[in-house]
Amino acid sequence: MTATSSARQSRFDKSLAQKETSAPDASNFLLDRLPGVVRNRLGAQLAPISLSLGQILHKPGDKIRTLYFPTTRMISVKI
């Protein structure tokens, strides 16, 4: 990646992050379908975060310590 494309990617990532955290109707299909009692119990442990395009969340063999519930984008799994 060149310096120009790196700067362009950085601006793109910041733009995505702003959209992610400012989306008024952001929700997650799976979380939305949980019973209210369960969703409320989980709610205290959930926090919005911003992810970068191409960011690796878990590597093969790593212990999974964090779950992600995307609200305005999708996450892919490579097996």
C-alpha positions in Angstrom: 0.0 0.0 0.0 1.4 3.4 -0.9 1.3 6.5 1.3 -1.5 8.0 -0.8 -3.6 4.8 -0.7 -2.8 4.4 3.0 -4.1 8.0 3.7 -7.1 7.3 1.6 -7.8 4.1 3.5 -7.4 5.9 6.8 -10.0 8.5 5.8 -12.3 5.7 4.6 -11.9 3.8 7.9 -12.7 7.0 9.9 -15.8 7.6 7.7 -17.0 4.0 8.4 -16.4 4.4 12.1 -18.4 7.6 12.2 -21.3 6.0 10.4 -21.1 2.9 12.7 -21.3 4.9 15.9 -23.8 7.5 14.7 -26.3 5.2 13.0 -29.6 5.9 14.9 -31.2 2.7 13.8 -28.2 0.4 14.5 -29.3 -3.0 15.7 -28.3 -6.6 15.5 -30.6 -9.2 14.1 -29.6 -11.9 16.7 -29.7 -9.6 19.7 -33.0 -8.1 18.7 -34.6 -11.5 18.8 -33.5 -12.4 22.4 -36.1 -12.2 25.1 -36.1 -8.8 26.9 -34.8 -10.3 30.1 -31.8 -11.9 28.4 -31.1 -8.8 26.3 -31.2 -6.5 29.4 -28.8 -8.9 31.3 -26.4 -8.7 28.3 -26.8 -5.0 27.8 -24.5 -4.0 30.6 -21.7 -6.0 29.0 -22.2 -4.7 25.4 -20.3 -1.7 24.1 -20.1 -0.1 20.6 -16.7 -0.3 19.0 -15.3 0.7 15.6 -13.6 -1.8 13.4 -11.3 -1.1 10.5 -11.7 -2.7 7.1 -9.7 -5.8 7.0 -9.1 -5.9 10.7 -8.4 -9.4 12.1 -10.6 -10.2 15.1 -9.4 -13.7 15.8 -6.6 -15.9 14.5 -6.8 -19.6 14.0 -6.1 -21.4 17.3 -6.6 -18.3 19.5 -9.0 -18.6 22.4 -12.1 -16.6 21.7 -12.5 -14.1 24.4 -14.7 -11.5 22.7 -18.0 -11.8 20.8 -18.9 -9.3 18.1 -22.5 -8.4 17.2 -22.3 -6.1 14.1 -25.0 -3.5 13.7 -24.4 -1.7 10.4 -21.9 -3.9 8.6 -21.0 -7.6 8.4 -18.1 -9.7 9.6 -16.9 -12.6 7.5 -15.3 -15.8 8.7 -12.5 -17.4 6.7 -12.1 -21.1 7.4 
